[in-house]
Amino acid sequence: ELLERALDRWRGPSLDDLTYAPFALSAAQHLSEQRAHAIEDLVVRR
């Protein structure tokens, strides 16, 4: 399944190398939330 393969490729926190940059904080938070939703979807489907 595509969702499972995508989550398998995700490593570490979103934009981890840019955590010092204020412009990246919102994007990193958004990506982390999207990852959490994807994990929830995967758990529900199993």
Residue frames as a rotation matrix with the C-alpha (Angstrom) as fourth column:
GLU 1
0.577 0.816 0.000 0.00
0.816 -0.577 0.000 0.00
0.000 0.000 -1.000 0.00
LEU 2
0.165 -0.485 0.859 1.16
0.466 -0.729 -0.502 3.49
0.869 0.483 0.106 -0.86
LEU 3
0.699 0.166 0.696 0.54
-0.440 -0.667 0.601 4.95
0.564 -0.726 -0.393 2.60
GLU 4
0.927 -0.359 0.107 2.58
0.141 0.599 0.788 2.24
-0.347 -0.716 0.606 4.28
ARG 5
0.323 -0.841 0.434 5.48
0.927 0.190 -0.322 2.68
0.188 0.507 0.841 1.84
ALA 6
0.299 -0.165 0.940 5.45
0.104 -0.974 -0.204 6.44
0.949 0.159 -0.274 2.35
LEU 7
0.854 0.061 0.517 5.56
-0.485 -0.269 0.832 6.12
0.190 -0.961 -0.200 6.14
ASP 8
0.790 -0.609 0.067 8.37
0.555 0.758 0.342 3.57
-0.259 -0.233 0.937 5.88
ARG 9
0.145 -0.756 0.639 10.48
0.809 -0.281 -0.516 6.18
0.570 0.591 0.571 4.08
TRP 10
0.608 0.142 0.781 9.84
-0.187 -0.931 0.315 8.93
0.772 -0.337 -0.539 6.61
ARG 11
0.105 -0.669 -0.736 12.77
0.850 0.445 -0.284 9.24
0.517 -0.595 0.615 9.00
GLY 12
-0.675 -0.498 -0.544 12.99
0.735 -0.522 -0.434 11.61
-0.068 -0.693 0.718 11.94
PRO 13
0.021 0.678 -0.735 11.26
0.502 -0.642 -0.579 14.89
-0.864 -0.357 -0.354 12.63
SER 14
0.622 0.315 0.717 10.09
0.782 -0.280 -0.556 17.10
0.026 0.907 -0.421 9.78
LEU 15
0.600 -0.428 0.676 12.67
0.104 -0.796 -0.597 19.64
0.793 0.429 -0.433 8.61
ASP 16
0.816 -0.248 -0.522 14.84
0.574 0.245 0.781 18.69
-0.066 -0.937 0.342 11.56
ASP 17
-0.193 -0.978 0.083 17.87
0.980 -0.187 0.074 20.46
-0.056 0.096 0.994 10.11
LEU 18
-0.502 0.070 0.862 15.90
0.302 -0.919 0.251 23.74
0.810 0.387 0.440 9.97
THR 19
0.263 0.680 -0.685 14.46
0.891 0.102 0.443 23.85
0.371 -0.726 -0.579 13.48
TYR 20
-0.407 -0.497 -0.766 16.49
0.747 -0.664 0.034 26.98
-0.526 -0.558 0.641 14.19
ALA 21
-0.973 0.003 0.231 14.81
0.166 -0.690 0.705 28.86
0.162 0.724 0.670 11.31
PRO 22
-0.617 0.775 -0.139 11.57
-0.181 -0.311 -0.933 30.64
-0.766 -0.550 0.332 12.26
PHE 23
-0.251 0.539 -0.804 10.23
-0.960 -0.245 0.135 30.37
-0.124 0.806 0.579 8.70
ALA 24
-0.577 -0.064 -0.814 10.35
-0.406 0.887 0.218 26.56
0.709 0.456 -0.538 8.87
LEU 25
-0.935 0.159 0.318 8.52
-0.255 0.326 -0.910 26.06
-0.249 -0.932 -0.265 12.16
SER 26
-0.047 0.995 -0.093 5.01
-0.779 -0.095 -0.620 26.27
-0.625 0.043 0.779 10.71
ALA 27
0.226 0.074 -0.971 5.84
-0.864 0.477 -0.165 23.96
0.451 0.876 0.172 7.82
ALA 28
-0.758 -0.572 -0.313 7.53
-0.343 0.758 -0.555 21.45
0.555 -0.313 -0.771 10.12
GLN 29
-0.714 0.569 0.407 4.52
-0.394 0.155 -0.906 21.42
-0.579 -0.808 0.113 12.43
HIS 30
0.237 0.835 -0.497 2.16
-0.915 0.019 -0.403 20.95
-0.327 0.550 0.768 9.50
LEU 31
-0.065 -0.343 -0.937 4.20
-0.695 0.689 -0.204 18.04
0.716 0.638 -0.284 8.14
SER 32
-0.953 -0.287 0.102 4.32
-0.260 0.593 -0.762 16.40
0.158 -0.752 -0.639 11.56
GLU 33
-0.317 0.920 0.229 0.55
-0.600 -0.007 -0.800 16.67
-0.734 -0.391 0.555 11.84
GLN 34
0.329 0.406 -0.853 0.14
-0.935 0.266 -0.234 15.15
0.132 0.874 0.467 8.38
ARG 35
-0.561 -0.601 -0.570 2.39
-0.464 0.798 -0.385 12.27
0.686 0.049 -0.726 9.40
ALA 36
-0.875 0.277 0.397 0.32
-0.307 0.317 -0.898 11.69
-0.375 -0.907 -0.192 12.54
HIS 37
0.127 0.971 -0.202 -2.88
-0.810 -0.016 -0.586 11.61
-0.572 0.238 0.785 10.46
ALA 38
0.104 -0.163 -0.981 -1.30
-0.826 0.535 -0.176 9.15
0.553 0.829 -0.079 8.04
ILE 39
-0.890 -0.442 -0.109 -0.31
-0.286 0.729 -0.621 6.86
0.354 -0.522 -0.776 10.91
GLU 40
-0.519 0.785 0.337 -3.84
-0.478 0.059 -0.876 7.06
-0.708 -0.616 0.345 12.32
ASP 41
0.317 0.642 -0.698 -5.29
-0.939 0.110 -0.326 6.18
-0.133 0.758 0.638 8.90
LEU 42
-0.309 -0.529 -0.791 -2.95
-0.620 0.742 -0.254 3.22
0.721 0.412 -0.557 8.60
VAL 43
-0.965 -0.034 0.261 -3.89
-0.241 0.514 -0.823 1.91
-0.106 -0.857 -0.504 12.06
VAL 44
-0.149 0.988 0.048 -7.61
-0.677 -0.066 -0.733 2.24
-0.721 -0.142 0.678 11.32
ARG 45
0.285 0.250 -0.925 -7.23
-0.934 0.289 -0.210 0.33
0.215 0.924 0.316 8.03
ARG 46
-0.699 -0.555 -0.450 -5.50
-0.420 0.829 -0.369 -2.59
0.578 -0.069 -0.813 9.71
